[in-house]
């Protein structure tokens, strides 16, 4: 029996360029890359040197603060480059892929008869542990911690994001294996959220607490669901896993191989034929971007969705956690007196000179233009209208900016991640970088309190 969650506060951003629900196989990439910025808070220690031959699933580096936590290669080949930044900080690892792929063989794992310690050890050794994230702090989970619950969100409301109901078709066996194993790692429940009218493969699985969610964005964010199902208090930990990462975990448990396969939605108004591609983590974005064709030259490639993704070059690489790549026009042009005339072609949460509220289902072709410059916070009350958590968003943002640890704790920073403030950042008339502010606040809280 499911438990329904209905979110009323929020804002749907309907954009042109949703991916058509057909899957093509992307051209094989010559080079695959791991961007270490994807693993926030991890201090890497290399296990192989530049020029070394590695297999798919072979460890490239480990976490300095937890040596058993290994990060593995998505493909077999030669480690051709270790890109470093200031103070020799490792930024990117690049692997020249073999034509014939070879995998590290771990052997199948009997999770049904294994202890929680044995499951953790297998996932750590197999390279799947980085898929398990924890809150508070929105970092790779600490294996020594015991979460009070585990959350999986298969309901997506972000603009142009990949539809998990479509991407997960035929993966019931892997999903069940992963959820059954993860269920042994918590004394609490495994909460799985799906759309109220969806046909998600996750809805029929055993050993889960099913929730059917409805409402506008950010109803699909796992942070919103945690807040409504089992909020995080000080001293508590919950873990989160995305649905496509469950498939990789399940395949490791069933076959003993780390298969870094992804179903990626290529979307956006700058793409001529937006659709889904089957590829691998770390692949070159160009292998499927130009296969669909692009409109013009002045567009931005976003590694992820338009609200939480990061800017990428056209010859960049798919992020470790991403299953969406978006291309939209670059907003480097400006409107004369754009602030002082009626607006019909943009989305807004207000009714001041804007009319998107009259056509809630209309799709818009938006650019990256912020339509204004950075300025001090203006108190409008708009954040609260799209922020469904029981938290004061502006007060929390200000507490993070002034580094007031007591206020940050009391105002609920333990419950949130940067993505939870992506929508308030979108509607912010002050053009403040909300996600960056929250990320810096979480880092400070983790450093000082842990």
N, C-alpha and C positions, 0 to 999 in steps of 0.2 A: 504493500500500500504506500502510495506516495504522499508527501506533504507539500502542499502548494505554497509558493512564495510569490506574492504580487508586489511589484515595485511601482510606485506612482511617481516619485520624483525622478527626473532625468530628462534627456533630450536625445531623440534619434536624429542622426545626421545622415540623410539619404543622399548618396553620391552616385554619379554616373560611372559606369565601368565595372559593375559587379562581374565576377568570374562566372562564365557559363559552366554548368555542371557536366563537363566532359573532361576526361583525363587523357593526357598525352605523355609519352615518355620523353623526358628532356634529353638533349644531346649530352653524351658523357663529357664531363669536364676533364681537362688536362691536369689542372691544379685544384686542390681543395685546401681550405684554410680554416684554422681555428682562431677566432679573435678572443684574446683573453679578457677583454672588457666585458664579455658575456658572463664571466664568472666573477661577479662582484665580490670583493673582499677576500679573494683567494690569492695567496702568495705562492707562485709556482716554483717547483724545483725540478729541473729537467732530468729525465732518465735516459734520454738518447741525445746524441750529438748531431750537428748538421752533417748531412751526407749519409746518415744511417738508413738502412732499409728496414721498414716496419710493415707489419701486417695489419689488416683491419681489425680493430679491437685491441691492438697492442698499446700499452701505456706509453704516453709521451712525457707526461710530467705528473707530479703528485702535489697535494696541498701541504705546504710546509708545516702548517699547524695540525695536520692530521694525515700522517704518512700513508695510511691505508686507503685514503681517498684518491683514486687514480682517474686520470683523464686520458681517454684513448683516441687513437686515430680513426677517423670515419672510413678510411680506405687503406689499401695496401699500396706501398710505393716508397719513394725516396723523400726524406725530409730535406728539402732543398734550401729552405731559408728559415732562420729564426730572426725575425725583425725585432729590433730593440729600440727603446726610446731613451728618455733622460734617465741617468743613473743606471743604465743597462737594464732597465725594466723591460721584460718581455711583452711585446705587443701582439704579434701574430706568428703563428706557425704555418708554413706552407708545405704541402706534400704533393709531389709529382706522382700521379696515380699510375699503377701498372695496368696494362691492358687486360691481363688475367688476374682477377682479384683473389687474394688469399686471406683467410680469416684465422684468428686465434680460436682454437677449439677448447671450450671450457667443459663440454659435456652437458647433457640435460640435467636438470636439477629437480629433485622431488620436493617441491615446496610444501606439499600436503603433510609430509612427515618431518619437516625440518623445524628447528627452533628459530626464534626471532634473530638470535645471534648469528646463526648459520645463513639465514636469508640476507642479513646485512652484509656479512663477509662476502657472499657471492656477488651481490650487487656492487659492492665496492671494488672487488677484483675485476669484475666484468665491465666496469666503466659506466654503469647506468646510474650510479648514485647521484651525479650532478643533476639529473632530471628531477630529483626530489628537492623542492624548495621549502623553506620554513618562514613562518611569521611568528613573532615579530622579526623585523629587519630585512625581510625579502632577500635572503641569501641562500646558498646551498645549505641544506639541512645538516645539522650536527648529528652524526650517527649515535653519539652517546646520549642524546636527549630522548625522552619518551613523549611523543605528541599525545595530546588529549583526544585528537581526532585527525583524520585525513580528508582533504576536500579535493574534488575533481569537478570542474565546470565544463560541461559540454553544451552550454547555451551561450551563443556568441551574439553580441549586440553591437560590437565595434564596427565602424564603417568599413565596408568592403572586405572584412576579415573572412578567412576560410571557414566554410561550413563544416563542422565536425561530423554532422549526421551523414554527409556525403563522403567525406574523407575516410571515415572509419568503416565503411561498408565491407562486410566479409571478414572483419577482424575480431569477431566475438571471442574466439578461442584465446587469442593473445591477451585481449582485454580482461577476460575472466582469470587467466593465470596471473596477470600482474596484480589485479585487485585482491585476489585471494592471498597472495604472498604479502602485499602491503598491509592487509588487514591484521596480520599477525604481529605487526610492528607497533600497534597501538592498543591500549585497553579500551579505547572508545570506539566510535563508529567510523566507517568509511562513507562519507557523504558524497553522493553523485547528483549533480543538478543537470537537468535537461530542459528543453523548451516545452511549454505546456502542450503544444500541438505537434511536437517533433516525432520522428520515428527513429530515434537514436538507438544504435545497437547496445548502448550501455543500459538502456531501460529494462532489459530483460535479464540482466546478470544477477547472480546470487551473491549473498553476503554483503549487500550494500544498503544504505538508507537512501532511498530515491526521493528527490525533490523536483517538482515541476515548477519552472519559473516563468513568469510573464512580466512584461513591462519594458519601458524604454532603457536605452543605455544610461547608466552602467549596470543594468540588471545582470548582464552576462559576466561581469568581473567576479572573480572568486572572492575578492575582498568584501564585496557587497553581500554575497551569499553567506560568508562567514559571520558577518555582522548580524544577519537576520536569523541564522541557525544556531550558532554557538559562539558568541563574541569572546575575544581574547582579553583576559585580564593580566595584570602584572604577574610574572612568574610562570605563565602558561605558554605552551608552544603548540602550534598546529603545523601540519605539513600539507603542501599542495603539489599536485602533479597535473600536467596538461594531458588531454586525451591521446594525442599522437605520441607522446612520450611513453604512455602506458603500453602502446603497441611494441615499442622497442624493448621495454623491460620484459614484456610477456614473451617476446621472441627469444630473448636471451635465456629466460627460464626454460623454455620449451626445447630450444635447439642448442643452446650453449654458444651461440654466435651473436656478436654485436652487429646488428644490421641497422645502419644509420639512415635508412630510407625515410623520405618525407613526401607527403602529398602537399604541394605548395600552390596556393592560389595566387596567380598573377592577375592583378586588378588595377583599375584606375582609368581615367578618361584619356590618358596619353597612350594607352595600349589599344591597338586596333582590334585584336581578337582576344580579350581576356578570358582565361580558362585555367584549369588545374594541370599541374605537371607533376609527374613522379620523378623525384631526384634524390639527392643525398645531402645531409648536413655538410655545410662548408663549400658547396658547389659554387662555381662562377655564375653569377646572376645572368650574365650575357648568354649563357647556354639555353635559356628559355625566354629571356626578355625579347631578343631579336627574332626568335622563332614565331612569336605572335605579332611582331611588327609594332612600330611606335609612330605616333603622330608628331611630326616636327622634331626639332632638336632641343628646344628650350623646355626641358621637363626635369623633374626631380625624382630620383629613385629612392624609395623609402624601404628600408629593411624592417618589415613589420607593417602594422596598420598605420593609418595617417595620424592617429592620436598618440600612440606610444612608441612607434618605430623610430629608427635612427636614420639620418641621412647617409646615403651610400653613393659611391661612384657607380657608373654604369658597368664598370668592370670589377665591381666589388664581389663579396662572397656572402652566401646565405648564412645568417646568424644561427648559433647553436640551438636556440629555443624558437626560432621563427618558422611559421608555416604560411606566411603571407608576404608578398612583395608588391608594393604599390608604386605606380608611376602617375604623377599628376603634374599639370603645368607649373612651371616656376613663376612665382608671383613677384617679379622684379619690375612691374610697371605700377604706376600710381594714377589714381583718378583725381581730376581737378575738382575741388570742392566735394570730394566723396563723402565727407562727414556731414554734409548739409543738404542732402537731397534724398528722396525716397529710394529705397533699395528693394529690388524685386528678385535679384539673382543670387542672394546669399542667405545663409541660415543664421538665425539669431534667436536668442532666448527672450528678447524684449520685444515690445510692440512699438518702440519709438522709431518712426520712419522705416520700419521693416515690415514685411508682409508674409514671411515664411509660415507664420502661425495659421494663415488662412488656407494653406495647401500643405498639410502635414505629410502627405505621401509623395509630394513632388521631389524629383531627383535633381541635384545641383551639380554643376561642373565648377568646383572650387579650385583655387590655386593655393600656393603656399604663402601668399601675402598675408601679413599679420594685420593689415589695415590700421596701422597706428604705431606709435613708438613707445618704448618703455617709459613708464612714469610711476609715481608713488601710488600705493593702493588707494582706490576709491571705494568707499563703502556704499554698496548699492543693494545688497541683499540677494543678488542674483546667484551667488555660489550656492546658497542654501536651497534654491529652487531646483537645482539639478543634482544635489548631493544627498543621496538617500540614507547615509549612515547617521547614527545618533551622535554626531560630532560637529563642533563649530569649525568649519573649514578655514575661515579667514583668521580666527584667533590662533588656530594651530599653525598656520603658515607663519604668522608673525612671531610666535614663540620659537619656531625653528630658526627664523632669521636672526633673532637676538640671542639665540643659544641658551634659552632658559630651560634647563633640564626638568625642573619641577613642573613647569607649565606644560612642557611637551608630554610628560607622563600623564598628567591629570586630564589633558585635553584629548588623549586617545591615540598618541603616535604609535603605540604598540600594535594597534589594529590595522594600520594602513600600510600601503606600499605606494611608490610613486605613480603607478598606473591608476590608482584610485582618484588621483587629482588631475587626470588627463582632460576630463570634460570641463572642470572648473578653469583649467588653463585655456581651453579653447574659447570659452565665453568671456574671459577676463578682459575688461576694457582697459586695465592698467598694463597689460602685456607682460605680466610677471611670469617667470619660469617656474610654475608650481611644482612640477615633477622634480626639477633639480633641487628646489628648496627642501622638499620632503626627503629626497635621497641624502642630502647633506645632513639633515636633522637625524635621520636614522643612523647614519654613520657615526655621528657624534654620540648618540645615545648608546650605540653598541660599544664604542671605544671607552666611554666613561662608566657604563653600568654592566654591559656584556650580557 
